[in-house]
């Protein structure tokens, strides 16, 4: 793929007005002049790979090559490819830049990852980008903006198989302090390890799912380990969820 001539679709799960989407647009514009924005009108964090089928979807054109969809990240990619950009499909889908990492089991909940999944399912090379950030601290968008273009160029030049998306995470350090790029496996990081119980004015309980996670950043070769060491993590994710060894074992149960 010649990136300079490529048509790039950018989207996210934080909404069309998110700072991370603006950062991603600046990244994409370093790669190509043909950049399109089709993203959810409102925040869709943790929407995962959900699809809106029980109501119609509306699309609002905010500016040239800039559209908002009143649906999920998956909806946005579907509408972008099949309607907004139907005259010429995108050559590359970039999703993000998410505020906060998408590491370990985060990828099963993330709308950022889901948009890249949908692009992959449609046969388009797709990359998800996330910038780690501390709570109540300024987000270091400049780190993603500095490092993403070079990483994307190398990835696109090398290529990757069908059915695979690329998950990038940028560490919560200034751009000058990034300690390289590591290709690594998905780590272990479970969201929802704590629930906060409260009561409404009528005394009925309700619950918040806490943002706390059970995680282990010490496992070498994982995305969590890479970003904790100040490196950019590059993780290929495969959409075929079949576990082949178990498939072989279970097949023997039903000859």
ROLOLUM-764029 format. One line per 8 residues: their letters; for each residue x, y, z of N, C-alpha, C, O. Coordinates in Angstrom, 3 decimals. Example, Ala and Ser with C-alpha at 12.3 -4.5 7.8 and 13.67 -1.06 7.14 Angstrom:
BEGIN
AS	13.190 -5.690 7.800 12.300 -4.500 7.800 13.200 -3.300 7.800 14.236 -3.319 8.465 | 12.850 -2.250 7.080 13.670 -1.060 7.140 12.900 0.030 7.870 13.409 1.138 8.039
***
This chain:
BEGIN
XXXXXXXX	0.840 -1.199 0.000 0.000 0.000 0.000 0.874 1.248 0.000 1.795 1.374 0.807 | 0.577 2.163 -0.911 1.258 3.454 -0.945 0.469 4.406 -0.049 -0.577 4.919 -0.446 | 0.976 4.636 1.157 0.232 5.447 2.119 -0.024 6.859 1.615 -1.064 7.446 1.911 | 0.902 7.397 0.867 0.722 8.765 0.381 -0.499 8.890 -0.520 -1.082 9.968 -0.639 | -0.888 7.780 -1.158 -2.054 7.777 -2.040 -3.263 7.080 -1.412 -4.307 6.944 -2.049 | -3.116 6.648 -0.180 -4.157 5.850 0.459 -5.322 6.718 0.915 -5.150 7.887 1.261 | -6.501 6.125 0.907 -7.687 6.741 1.514 -7.811 6.159 2.922 -7.922 4.945 3.097 | -7.791 7.035 3.913 -7.780 6.605 5.308 -9.082 7.005 5.991 -9.496 8.163 5.937
XXXXXXXX	-9.721 6.031 6.635 -10.887 6.274 7.478 -10.428 6.306 8.923 -9.758 5.383 9.385 | -10.790 7.378 9.651 -10.511 7.398 11.075 -11.830 7.443 11.847 -12.798 8.074 11.425 | -11.838 6.761 12.978 -13.020 6.681 13.829 -12.565 6.487 15.257 -11.364 6.486 15.528 | -13.508 6.320 16.185 -13.130 6.131 17.586 -14.335 5.631 18.380 -15.372 5.290 17.810 | -14.181 5.594 19.712 -15.337 5.302 20.564 -15.582 6.421 21.576 -16.521 6.343 22.369 | -14.754 7.450 21.556 -14.909 8.573 22.487 -15.784 9.687 21.921 -16.057 10.669 22.611 | -16.222 9.546 20.685 -17.102 10.541 20.099 -16.395 11.454 19.117 -15.177 11.625 19.170 | -17.168 12.033 18.228 -16.619 12.783 17.103 -15.901 14.059 17.538 -15.098 14.602 16.779
XXXXXXXX	-16.179 14.540 18.743 -15.540 15.771 19.202 -14.396 15.510 20.185 -13.889 16.452 20.795 | -13.985 14.265 20.349 -12.952 13.922 21.320 -11.582 14.445 20.910 -11.261 14.515 19.724 | -10.782 14.809 21.904 -9.418 15.286 21.636 -8.577 14.215 20.960 -7.729 14.526 20.124 | -8.808 12.951 21.319 -8.039 11.868 20.717 -8.310 11.702 19.238 -7.415 11.325 18.480 | -9.543 11.980 18.815 -9.867 11.902 17.394 -9.155 13.015 16.626 -8.688 12.804 15.507 | -9.075 14.187 17.225 -8.336 15.286 16.599 -6.854 14.941 16.489 -6.209 15.255 15.489 | -6.318 14.289 17.528 -4.927 13.844 17.470 -4.736 12.820 16.360 -3.740 12.859 15.638 | -5.697 11.901 16.225 -5.601 10.885 15.176 -5.694 11.516 13.790 -5.029 11.067 12.855
XXXXXXXX	-6.508 12.544 13.657 -6.580 13.229 12.370 -5.237 13.854 12.015 -4.817 13.805 10.859 | -4.565 14.438 12.995 -3.243 15.005 12.729 -2.247 13.911 12.353 -1.391 14.115 11.493 | -2.361 12.756 12.997 -1.496 11.621 12.650 -1.760 11.170 11.222 -0.832 11.004 10.430 | -3.043 10.973 10.897 -3.407 10.479 9.563 -2.995 11.451 8.476 -2.595 11.037 7.388 | -3.089 12.731 8.759 -2.737 13.741 7.749 -1.230 13.799 7.496 -0.794 14.384 6.504 | -0.434 13.201 8.380 0.995 13.050 8.104 1.251 11.909 7.124 2.321 11.826 6.521 | 0.263 11.034 6.969 0.414 9.857 6.119 -0.207 10.043 4.747 0.317 9.534 3.756 | -1.333 10.776 4.673 -2.072 10.914 3.420 -2.881 12.206 3.459 -3.158 12.753 4.527
XXXXXXXX	-3.249 12.678 2.281 -4.122 13.849 2.195 -5.596 13.454 2.122 -6.477 14.302 2.261 | -5.860 12.167 1.903 -7.233 11.692 1.727 -7.722 11.045 3.018 -7.786 9.819 3.118 | -8.065 11.867 4.004 -8.455 11.405 5.336 -9.927 11.722 5.576 -10.367 12.855 5.380 | -10.682 10.712 6.002 -12.109 10.850 6.273 -12.383 10.535 7.740 -11.798 9.611 8.306 | -13.274 11.308 8.344 -13.712 11.074 9.716 -15.166 10.616 9.692 -16.039 11.335 9.208 | -15.425 9.417 10.215 -16.787 8.935 10.439 -16.771 8.279 11.813 -16.220 7.192 11.985 | -17.379 8.949 12.790 -17.244 8.519 14.178 -18.566 8.686 14.916 -19.447 9.411 14.454 | -18.709 8.019 16.063 -19.944 8.156 16.837 -20.192 9.600 17.272 -19.254 10.330 17.591
XXXXXXXX	-21.442 9.998 17.280 -21.795 11.358 17.684 -21.549 11.581 19.168 -21.281 12.709 19.584 | -21.634 10.520 19.979 -21.430 10.615 21.420 -20.498 9.499 21.878 -20.206 8.569 21.127 | -20.041 9.606 23.111 -19.095 8.623 23.630 -19.716 7.227 23.656 -20.867 7.042 24.051 | -18.913 6.248 23.219 -19.357 4.857 23.160 -18.329 3.927 23.803 -18.177 2.778 23.390 | -17.628 4.432 24.815 -16.619 3.614 25.474 -17.225 2.328 26.016 -18.339 2.329 26.540 | -16.491 1.241 25.887 -16.904 -0.092 26.349 -18.115 -0.625 25.598 -18.791 -1.538 26.072 | -18.394 -0.054 24.422 -19.509 -0.559 23.612 -19.177 -1.888 22.959 -20.062 -2.584 22.463 | -17.898 -2.235 22.963 -17.428 -3.460 22.332 -17.874 -3.498 20.865 -17.956 -2.457 20.214
XXXXXXXX	-18.161 -4.699 20.347 -18.465 -4.840 18.928 -19.980 -4.832 18.706 -20.510 -5.609 17.912 | -20.661 -3.936 19.426 -22.120 -3.902 19.333 -22.580 -3.206 18.059 -21.923 -2.301 17.544 | -23.729 -3.657 17.571 -24.307 -3.187 16.320 -25.743 -2.740 16.604 -26.475 -3.426 17.318 | -26.138 -1.620 16.062 -27.493 -1.107 16.283 -28.443 -1.691 15.235 -28.312 -1.409 14.044 | -29.400 -2.506 15.690 -30.326 -3.148 14.748 -31.790 -2.900 15.103 -32.677 -3.260 14.330 | -32.060 -2.284 16.270 -33.443 -2.120 16.706 -34.007 -0.732 16.392 -35.165 -0.448 16.699 | -33.198 0.124 15.785 -33.664 1.459 15.409 -32.846 1.942 14.215 -31.759 1.421 13.960 | -33.351 2.923 13.485 -32.571 3.454 12.365 -31.409 4.306 12.863 -31.428 4.817 13.983
XXXXXXXX	-30.407 4.447 12.016 -29.234 5.268 12.318 -29.274 6.543 11.477 -29.686 6.530 10.317 | -28.846 7.620 12.078 -28.778 8.891 11.357 -27.333 9.348 11.270 -26.536 9.149 12.186 | -27.020 9.969 10.135 -25.670 10.455 9.884 -25.730 11.962 9.664 -26.542 12.458 8.884 | -24.856 12.679 10.365 -24.793 14.130 10.216 -23.451 14.523 9.615 -22.398 14.133 10.120 | -23.495 15.297 8.535 -22.264 15.793 7.908 -21.870 17.095 8.593 -22.559 18.105 8.449 | -20.774 17.080 9.332 -20.307 18.269 10.045 -19.453 19.174 9.168 -19.463 20.396 9.319 | -18.727 18.566 8.265 -17.839 19.305 7.363 -17.442 18.359 6.245 -17.844 17.195 6.236 | -16.659 18.851 5.312 -16.201 17.990 4.226 -15.386 16.829 4.790 -14.422 17.040 5.527
XXXXXXXX	-15.780 15.596 4.440 -15.107 14.375 4.885 -15.123 14.237 6.406 -14.184 13.697 6.990 | -16.198 14.730 7.056 -16.294 14.686 8.517 -17.753 14.415 8.895 -18.610 15.284 8.735 | -18.032 13.204 9.399 -19.397 12.758 9.639 -19.556 12.204 11.058 -18.644 11.586 11.608 | -20.734 12.441 11.630 -21.090 11.891 12.940 -22.248 10.912 12.775 -23.212 11.200 12.066 | -22.155 9.763 13.426 -23.173 8.711 13.364 -23.765 8.527 14.757 -23.021 8.401 15.730 | -25.093 8.509 14.867 -25.707 8.338 16.194 -25.795 6.858 16.548 -26.874 6.315 16.786 | -24.631 6.227 16.574 -24.556 4.805 16.866 -23.205 4.448 17.452 -22.518 5.299 18.017 | -22.830 3.195 17.317 -21.617 2.654 17.919 -20.426 2.788 16.968 -20.599 3.159 15.807
XXXXXXXX	-19.216 2.487 17.457 -18.064 2.466 16.551 -18.246 1.489 15.386 -17.858 1.782 14.255 | -18.833 0.339 15.671 -19.092 -0.637 14.602 -20.040 -0.064 13.563 -19.805 -0.188 12.361 | -21.119 0.570 14.033 -22.047 1.234 13.116 -21.308 2.245 12.235 -21.537 2.324 11.028 | -20.430 3.004 12.858 -19.730 4.075 12.141 -18.884 3.525 11.002 -18.872 4.083 9.905 | -18.178 2.432 11.263 -17.339 1.847 10.213 -18.203 1.262 9.098 -17.897 1.430 7.917 | -19.283 0.574 9.474 -20.179 0.006 8.464 -20.762 1.095 7.563 -20.785 0.948 6.341 | -21.226 2.171 8.162 -21.822 3.254 7.381 -20.764 3.970 6.545 -21.026 4.363 5.409 | -19.581 4.134 7.106 -18.505 4.777 6.349 -18.179 3.997 5.084 -18.108 4.567 3.994
XXXXXXXX	-17.981 2.689 5.234 -17.540 1.862 4.107 -18.656 1.654 3.087 -18.417 1.700 1.881 | -19.880 1.423 3.576 -20.970 1.049 2.675 -21.816 2.206 2.180 -22.608 2.041 1.252 | -21.659 3.383 2.789 -22.481 4.509 2.364 -21.653 5.772 2.120 -21.570 6.251 0.990 | -21.048 6.303 3.165 -20.347 7.590 3.048 -19.208 7.512 2.034 -19.003 8.448 1.261 | -18.470 6.407 2.032 -17.293 6.262 1.171 -17.506 5.190 0.099 -16.545 4.578 -0.367 | -18.752 4.964 -0.288 -19.043 3.850 -1.188 -18.452 4.040 -2.587 -18.302 3.070 -3.330 | -18.117 5.272 -2.949 -17.493 5.484 -4.260 -16.088 4.902 -4.316 -15.615 4.481 -5.371 | -15.422 4.885 -3.150 -14.101 4.257 -3.052 -13.858 3.885 -1.599 -13.772 4.754 -0.731
XXXXXXXX	-13.750 2.610 -1.347 -13.540 2.128 0.016 -12.220 2.624 0.585 -11.281 2.870 -0.172 | -12.127 2.777 1.904 -10.845 3.149 2.496 -9.815 2.040 2.316 -10.151 0.857 2.245 | -8.569 2.451 2.245 -7.461 1.499 2.162 -6.946 1.123 3.543 -6.284 0.099 3.715 | -7.260 1.967 4.530 -6.759 1.760 5.891 -7.774 2.352 6.868 -8.311 3.435 6.633 | -8.034 1.636 7.964 -8.874 2.145 9.042 -7.995 2.366 10.267 -7.259 1.474 10.689 | -8.084 3.567 10.827 -7.402 3.888 12.077 -8.454 4.247 13.114 -9.309 5.097 12.864 | -8.398 3.607 14.274 -9.387 3.842 15.321 -8.701 4.372 16.574 -7.738 3.780 17.061 | -9.208 5.504 17.101 -8.607 6.100 18.291 -8.518 7.614 18.143 -9.395 8.206 17.513
XXXXXXXX	-7.522 8.251 18.682 -6.655 7.690 19.696 -7.449 7.661 21.000 -7.915 8.699 21.470 | -7.599 6.482 21.576 -8.375 6.354 22.799 -7.637 6.986 23.966 -6.417 6.864 24.078 | -8.391 7.673 24.851 -7.776 8.173 26.084 -7.800 7.041 27.098 -8.852 6.686 27.630 | -6.624 6.479 27.357 -6.504 5.310 28.217 -6.089 4.100 27.401 -6.402 3.999 26.215 | -5.394 3.200 28.037 -4.896 2.034 27.328 -5.976 1.032 26.986 -7.017 0.976 27.640 | -5.724 0.249 25.968 -6.529 -0.923 25.643 -5.584 -2.115 25.664 -5.002 -2.496 24.648 | -5.453 -2.689 26.850 -4.452 -3.705 27.138 -5.119 -4.943 27.723 -6.178 -4.856 28.345 | -4.490 -6.094 27.518 -5.045 -7.303 28.097 -6.492 -7.503 27.701 -6.853 -7.349 26.534
XXXXXXXX	-7.325 -7.847 28.681 -8.736 -8.133 28.407 -9.554 -6.903 28.051 -10.718 -7.022 27.670 | -8.951 -5.710 28.171 -9.636 -4.502 27.699 -10.131 -4.666 26.269 -11.163 -4.108 25.898 | -9.398 -5.429 25.470 -9.720 -5.500 24.042 -11.083 -6.142 23.786 -11.674 -5.937 22.726 | -11.585 -6.920 24.751 -12.890 -7.549 24.550 -14.037 -6.592 24.846 -15.168 -6.846 24.431 | -13.771 -5.500 25.552 -14.798 -4.508 25.875 -14.711 -3.267 24.991 -15.704 -2.561 24.815 | -13.562 -3.006 24.449 -13.254 -1.708 23.852 -13.979 -1.428 22.540 -13.957 -2.247 21.621 | -14.628 -0.254 22.461 -15.185 0.191 21.190 -14.103 0.599 20.207 -14.294 0.500 18.995 | -12.958 1.061 20.725 -11.823 1.409 19.855 -11.350 0.182 19.096 -11.153 0.226 17.882
XXXXXXXX	-11.169 -0.914 19.823 -10.756 -2.175 19.182 -11.847 -2.660 18.248 -11.556 -3.163 17.163 | -13.111 -2.515 18.660 -14.225 -3.022 17.855 -14.288 -2.356 16.489 -14.591 -3.020 15.498 | -14.006 -1.058 16.416 -14.010 -0.378 15.116 -12.943 -0.969 14.204 -13.170 -1.148 13.007 | -11.777 -1.272 14.773 -10.726 -1.913 13.979 -11.119 -3.347 13.612 -10.765 -3.833 12.538 | -11.840 -4.013 14.492 -12.361 -5.351 14.167 -13.278 -5.285 12.954 -13.174 -6.098 12.036 | -14.176 -4.304 12.963 -15.135 -4.205 11.863 -14.412 -3.918 10.553 -14.738 -4.500 9.519 | -13.439 -3.027 10.597 -12.646 -2.785 9.391 -11.980 -4.051 8.898 -11.952 -4.319 7.696 | -11.442 -4.836 9.829 -10.778 -6.091 9.474 -11.765 -7.077 8.859 -11.455 -7.730 7.862
XXXXXXXX	-12.956 -7.186 9.452 -13.976 -8.080 8.911 -14.411 -7.673 7.514 -14.839 -8.515 6.724 | -14.302 -6.378 7.203 -14.648 -5.885 5.872 -13.470 -5.982 4.897 -13.555 -5.522 3.758 | -12.377 -6.583 5.359 -11.230 -6.809 4.487 -10.296 -5.625 4.350 -9.519 -5.557 3.397 | -10.360 -4.686 5.291 -9.531 -3.483 5.237 -8.492 -3.547 6.349 -8.868 -3.781 7.498 | -7.202 -3.351 6.068 -6.203 -3.309 7.140 -6.593 -2.255 8.177 -6.923 -1.122 7.827 | -6.553 -2.635 9.442 -7.072 -1.766 10.496 -6.148 -1.763 11.708 -5.575 -2.786 12.083 | -6.021 -0.579 12.311 -5.139 -0.392 13.461 -5.893 0.387 14.533 -6.519 1.404 14.236 | -5.837 -0.084 15.778 -6.397 0.632 16.928 -5.251 1.309 17.673 -4.182 0.724 17.849
XXXXXXXX	-5.484 2.550 18.109 -4.456 3.317 18.803 -5.004 3.826 20.129 -6.123 4.336 20.191 | -4.213 3.686 21.189 -4.627 4.141 22.520 -3.447 4.795 23.225 -2.312 4.325 23.140 | -3.737 5.887 23.922 -2.735 6.620 24.679 -3.018 6.452 26.170 -4.050 6.903 26.666 | -2.100 5.803 26.877 -2.286 5.658 28.306 -2.293 7.027 28.971 -1.592 7.939 28.533 | -3.082 7.167 30.023 -3.193 8.440 30.731 -3.585 8.179 32.167 -4.385 7.288 32.454 | -3.016 8.963 33.069 -3.387 8.871 34.472 -4.702 9.607 34.706 -5.009 10.577 34.013 | -5.468 9.145 35.676 -6.728 9.803 36.012 -6.442 11.225 36.498 -5.525 11.448 37.289 | -7.242 12.189 36.013 -7.135 13.589 36.435 -5.780 14.215 36.094 -5.348 15.167 36.745
XXXXXXXX	-5.115 13.676 35.073 -3.850 14.255 34.616 -3.967 14.555 33.125 -4.702 13.870 32.414 | -3.253 15.570 32.642 -3.303 15.868 31.206 -2.857 14.656 30.382 -1.917 13.951 30.748 | -3.539 14.437 29.285 -3.188 13.322 28.400 -2.046 13.734 27.489 -2.068 14.816 26.902 | -1.060 12.877 27.373 0.130 13.180 26.566 -0.110 12.792 25.105 0.532 11.884 24.577 | -1.054 13.505 24.457 -1.367 13.209 23.057 -0.136 13.325 22.176 -0.027 12.633 21.163 | 0.796 14.201 22.557 1.998 14.392 21.758 2.830 13.133 21.613 3.562 12.986 20.635 | 2.728 12.214 22.579 3.469 10.954 22.484 2.938 10.106 21.335 3.706 9.615 20.508 | 1.628 9.938 21.289 1.031 9.191 20.177 1.295 9.890 18.850 1.614 9.239 17.855
XXXXXXXX	1.165 11.206 18.833 1.362 11.946 17.583 2.793 11.837 17.078 3.021 11.791 15.869 | 3.750 11.795 17.984 5.151 11.682 17.569 5.486 10.284 17.062 6.187 10.139 16.060 | 4.991 9.258 17.746 5.425 7.895 17.457 4.541 7.150 16.464 5.027 6.277 15.745 | 3.261 7.477 16.411 2.342 6.694 15.576 2.683 6.705 14.093 2.665 5.639 13.477 | 2.995 7.852 13.479 3.234 7.825 12.028 4.331 6.850 11.604 4.163 6.103 10.640 | 5.449 6.858 12.320 6.536 5.953 11.958 6.175 4.498 12.154 6.522 3.652 11.330 | 5.471 4.195 13.257 5.052 2.819 13.519 4.074 2.351 12.449 4.187 1.236 11.941 | 3.112 3.206 12.108 2.122 2.835 11.090 2.794 2.612 9.744 2.470 1.652 9.046
XXXXXXXX	3.715 3.472 9.372 4.410 3.301 8.081 5.118 1.956 8.020 5.043 1.264 7.005 | 5.802 1.579 9.088 6.515 0.295 9.100 5.547 -0.880 9.026 5.789 -1.851 8.310 | 4.447 -0.784 9.772 3.469 -1.866 9.768 2.840 -2.041 8.392 2.725 -3.160 7.893 | 2.435 -0.937 7.784 1.790 -1.011 6.475 2.767 -1.523 5.420 2.375 -2.293 4.543 | 4.018 -1.112 5.491 5.013 -1.585 4.531 5.230 -3.096 4.649 5.434 -3.780 3.647 | 5.184 -3.609 5.884 5.395 -5.042 6.097 4.126 -5.838 5.804 4.193 -6.966 5.315 | 2.959 -5.239 6.108 1.688 -5.945 5.929 1.446 -6.964 7.022 2.351 -7.298 7.786 | 0.210 -7.458 7.093 -0.141 -8.499 8.044 -1.307 -9.299 7.479 -1.992 -8.821 6.575
XXXXXXXX	-1.551 -10.502 7.986 -2.541 -11.399 7.370 -3.976 -10.901 7.511 -4.288 -10.087 8.381 | -4.836 -11.409 6.639 -6.268 -11.150 6.767 -6.770 -11.731 8.091 -6.249 -12.735 8.576 | -7.776 -11.096 8.662 -8.316 -11.568 9.926 -7.539 -11.109 11.136 -7.845 -11.509 12.260 | -6.527 -10.268 10.922 -5.696 -9.757 12.012 -5.806 -8.240 12.040 -5.741 -7.582 11.001 | -5.974 -7.688 13.246 -5.884 -6.239 13.418 -4.696 -5.943 14.317 -4.233 -6.813 15.056 | -4.205 -4.713 14.251 -3.049 -4.314 15.043 -3.509 -3.389 16.167 -4.243 -2.429 15.931 | -3.074 -3.683 17.385 -3.413 -2.885 18.554 -2.166 -2.164 19.055 -1.206 -2.802 19.489 | -2.184 -0.818 18.994 -1.063 -0.008 19.463 -1.429 0.681 20.762 -2.527 1.219 20.899
XXXXXXXX	-0.508 0.665 21.721 -0.668 1.409 22.963 0.577 2.245 23.207 1.701 1.752 23.117 | 0.361 3.518 23.519 1.462 4.452 23.743 1.575 4.741 25.241 0.571 5.028 25.892 | 2.795 4.666 25.792 2.954 4.796 27.245 2.677 6.218 27.725 2.730 7.175 26.953 | 2.382 6.330 29.010 2.073 7.620 29.626 3.366 8.330 30.035 3.608 8.604 31.210 | 4.182 8.613 29.028 5.428 9.350 29.239 5.565 10.364 28.105 4.972 10.172 27.044 | 6.335 11.441 28.305 6.573 12.373 27.203 7.213 11.672 26.012 7.902 10.664 26.171 | 6.983 12.207 24.828 7.459 11.565 23.598 8.957 11.297 23.618 9.412 10.264 23.126 | 9.723 12.219 24.184 11.186 12.065 24.209 11.655 10.973 25.158 12.813 10.557 25.109
XXXXXXXX	10.753 10.504 26.028 11.143 9.489 27.008 10.659 8.086 26.647 10.843 7.148 27.421 | 10.045 7.942 25.480 9.595 6.617 25.042 10.814 5.720 24.804 11.793 6.131 24.182 | 10.732 4.512 25.303 11.865 3.583 25.227 11.630 2.512 24.165 11.612 1.313 24.445 | 11.450 2.991 22.941 11.357 2.083 21.820 9.980 1.504 21.597 8.998 1.919 22.214 | 9.929 0.525 20.691 8.685 -0.137 20.292 8.867 -1.636 20.504 9.873 -2.211 20.089 | 7.893 -2.262 21.148 7.969 -3.694 21.400 6.767 -4.397 20.777 5.626 -3.972 20.958 | 7.031 -5.465 20.049 5.966 -6.337 19.556 5.716 -7.386 20.635 6.631 -8.104 21.038 | 4.474 -7.468 21.095 4.227 -8.285 22.278 2.833 -8.902 22.256 1.989 -8.562 21.428
XXXXXXXX	2.625 -9.811 23.185 1.357 -10.525 23.298 0.391 -9.755 24.174 0.784 -8.854 24.915 | -0.865 -10.116 24.082 -1.901 -9.568 24.960 -1.647 -10.054 26.384 -1.438 -11.245 26.615 | -1.668 -9.114 27.344 -1.444 -9.481 28.733 -2.729 -9.823 29.449 -3.745 -10.109 28.815 | -2.688 -9.795 30.788 -3.843 -10.102 31.626 -4.235 -8.845 32.382 -3.453 -8.300 33.160 | -5.480 -8.387 32.135 -5.955 -7.154 32.760 -7.474 -7.181 32.764 -8.098 -6.902 31.740 | -8.078 -7.511 33.898 -9.524 -7.701 33.972 -10.204 -6.482 34.567 -9.916 -6.078 35.694 | -11.116 -5.899 33.786 -11.919 -4.772 34.241 -13.094 -5.268 35.084 -13.551 -6.400 34.925 | -13.577 -4.409 35.982 -14.757 -4.747 36.768 -14.462 -5.574 37.994 -15.305 -6.358 38.432
XXXXXXXX	-13.272 -5.413 38.559 -12.913 -6.196 39.739 -13.585 -5.675 41.003 -13.551 -6.334 42.042 | -14.199 -4.490 40.919 -14.870 -3.920 42.084 -16.165 -3.234 41.666 -16.249 -2.632 40.595 | -17.174 -3.335 42.529 -18.447 -2.647 42.333 -18.657 -1.654 43.464 -18.360 -1.949 44.621 | -19.166 -0.484 43.128 -19.482 0.527 44.131 -20.998 0.566 44.292 -21.724 0.843 43.338 | -21.469 0.286 45.508 -22.905 0.289 45.771 -23.319 1.626 46.364 -22.672 2.140 47.276 | -24.398 2.182 45.841 -24.977 3.404 46.384 -26.492 3.238 46.439 -27.036 2.224 46.002 | -27.160 4.249 46.981 -28.607 4.171 47.123 -29.255 5.424 46.573 -28.756 6.532 46.767 | -30.375 5.240 45.882 -31.097 6.378 45.332 -31.949 7.030 46.433 -31.997 6.507 47.546
XXXXXXXX	-32.627 8.167 46.150 -33.406 8.852 47.191 -34.497 7.990 47.828 -34.967 8.307 48.921 | -34.901 6.918 47.172 -35.917 6.028 47.740 -35.313 4.837 48.473 -36.020 3.926 48.904 | -33.995 4.865 48.604 -33.335 3.802 49.340 -33.012 2.562 48.545 -32.506 1.584 49.097 | -33.296 2.584 47.252 -33.008 1.424 46.405 -31.531 1.424 46.004 -30.988 2.472 45.655 | -30.882 0.271 46.051 -29.462 0.235 45.696 -29.233 0.303 44.188 -30.038 -0.187 43.396 | -28.128 0.916 43.816 -27.654 0.860 42.428 -26.143 0.732 42.471 -25.534 0.901 43.527 | -25.528 0.434 41.322 -24.122 0.052 41.320 -23.354 0.745 40.193 -23.854 0.916 39.081 | -22.133 1.132 40.518 -21.160 1.580 39.523 -20.117 0.481 39.368 -19.632 -0.070 40.357
XXXXXXXX	-19.773 0.164 38.122 -18.637 -0.731 37.897 -17.378 0.116 37.986 -17.181 1.038 37.193 | -16.521 -0.203 38.961 -15.316 0.585 39.199 -14.348 0.415 38.026 -14.344 -0.613 37.348 | -13.536 1.437 37.806 -12.540 1.373 36.733 -11.306 0.580 37.137 -10.407 0.379 36.320 | -11.250 0.128 38.384 -10.097 -0.644 38.839 -9.967 -1.946 38.048 -10.959 -2.526 37.606 | -8.723 -2.386 37.881 -8.468 -3.599 37.117 -7.507 -4.505 37.880 -6.595 -4.030 38.558 | -7.719 -5.801 37.763 -6.722 -6.773 38.212 -5.758 -6.982 37.050 -6.157 -7.428 35.975 | -4.493 -6.658 37.274 -3.535 -6.768 36.175 -2.165 -7.164 36.691 -1.856 -7.019 37.874 | -1.361 -7.661 35.785 0.012 -8.046 36.115 0.942 -7.493 35.035 1.007 -8.018 33.924
XXXXXXXX	1.652 -6.432 35.383 2.551 -5.788 34.421 3.943 -6.403 34.430 4.831 -5.939 33.715 | 4.140 -7.447 35.237 5.478 -8.036 35.337 5.708 -9.148 34.321 6.840 -9.600 34.151 | 4.644 -9.599 33.639 4.802 -10.713 32.699 5.549 -10.248 31.459 5.032 -9.447 30.680 | 6.746 -10.742 31.280 7.578 -10.323 30.147 6.914 -10.701 28.828 6.256 -11.735 28.716 | 7.101 -9.846 27.843 6.580 -10.125 26.514 5.134 -9.723 26.315 4.556 -10.022 25.270 | 4.521 -9.043 27.300 3.121 -8.642 27.175 2.996 -7.141 26.947 3.935 -6.378 27.177 | 1.811 -6.735 26.488 1.561 -5.316 26.249 1.667 -4.500 27.536 2.216 -3.398 27.529 | 1.141 -5.039 28.646 1.223 -4.349 29.926 2.662 -4.128 30.360 3.005 -3.058 30.865
XXXXXXXX	3.496 -5.125 30.168 4.896 -5.016 30.534 5.604 -3.970 29.685 6.445 -3.220 30.183 | 5.263 -3.924 28.414 5.912 -2.976 27.503 5.604 -1.531 27.887 6.520 -0.721 28.027 | 4.326 -1.201 28.058 3.979 0.191 28.348 4.432 0.603 29.744 4.752 1.770 29.973 | 4.460 -0.347 30.681 4.934 -0.014 32.024 6.420 0.318 32.000 6.913 1.039 32.867 | 7.135 -0.209 31.002 8.552 0.093 30.832 8.776 1.324 29.965 9.919 1.685 29.683 | 7.691 1.975 29.538 7.818 3.194 28.749 7.938 2.969 27.260 8.350 3.874 26.534 | 7.585 1.772 26.779 7.680 1.462 25.354 6.298 1.472 24.705 5.278 1.329 25.379 | 6.287 1.643 23.389 5.066 1.491 22.606 4.827 0.001 22.405 5.741 -0.723 22.011
XXXXXXXX	3.611 -0.466 22.669 3.307 -1.879 22.451 2.571 -2.066 21.129 1.673 -1.299 20.782 | 2.972 -3.100 20.404 2.348 -3.480 19.133 1.882 -4.921 19.275 2.697 -5.832 19.424 | 0.564 -5.125 19.230 0.014 -6.463 19.435 -0.914 -6.841 18.291 -1.918 -6.164 18.070 | -0.602 -7.916 17.553 -1.532 -8.399 16.524 -2.628 -9.227 17.173 -2.348 -10.160 17.925 | -3.881 -8.884 16.882 -5.030 -9.599 17.427 -5.744 -10.347 16.310 -6.003 -9.791 15.243 | -6.059 -11.616 16.565 -6.652 -12.489 15.549 -8.134 -12.643 15.820 -8.524 -12.947 16.947 | -8.967 -12.440 14.816 -10.413 -12.471 15.014 -10.994 -13.877 15.108 -12.115 -14.041 15.589 | -10.271 -14.882 14.667 -10.739 -16.257 14.817 -10.487 -16.679 16.260 -9.342 -16.913 16.647
XXXXXXXX	-11.554 -16.779 17.062 -11.417 -17.075 18.484 -11.361 -18.569 18.784 -11.326 -18.963 19.950 | -11.351 -19.399 17.753 -11.316 -20.847 17.964 -10.002 -21.264 18.615 -8.925 -20.894 18.149 | -10.099 -22.044 19.706 -8.901 -22.596 20.351 -8.624 -23.965 19.744 -9.314 -24.940 20.042 | -7.609 -24.025 18.891 -7.382 -25.231 18.075 -7.089 -26.486 18.896 -7.652 -27.537 18.591 | -6.230 -26.430 19.928 -5.993 -27.669 20.699 -7.275 -28.236 21.318 -7.479 -29.450 21.304 | -8.139 -27.371 21.860 -9.396 -27.852 22.435 -10.323 -28.378 21.351 -11.066 -29.334 21.576 | -10.283 -27.759 20.174 -11.076 -28.239 19.054 -10.725 -29.691 18.763 -11.613 -30.515 18.546 | -9.437 -30.006 18.758 -8.986 -31.377 18.490 -9.467 -32.323 19.588 -9.905 -33.439 19.310
XXXXXXX	-9.379 -31.863 20.841 -9.784 -32.718 21.976 -11.282 -32.999 21.930 -11.712 -34.142 22.084 | -12.068 -31.953 21.719 -13.515 -32.142 21.725 -13.999 -32.952 20.530 -15.002 -33.659 20.626 | -13.301 -32.856 19.419 -13.704 -33.637 18.249 -13.681 -35.126 18.540 -14.451 -35.898 17.968 | -12.770 -35.526 19.455 -12.693 -36.936 19.816 -13.876 -37.415 20.644 -14.120 -38.617 20.750 | -14.616 -36.468 21.233 -15.784 -36.850 22.022 -16.975 -37.213 21.152 -17.876 -37.934 21.582 | -16.972 -36.715 19.945 -18.123 -36.910 19.047 -17.665 -37.422 17.698 -17.777 -36.721 16.692 | -17.144 -38.656 17.671 -16.626 -39.193 16.406 -17.737 -39.384 15.385 -17.478 -39.827 14.266
***
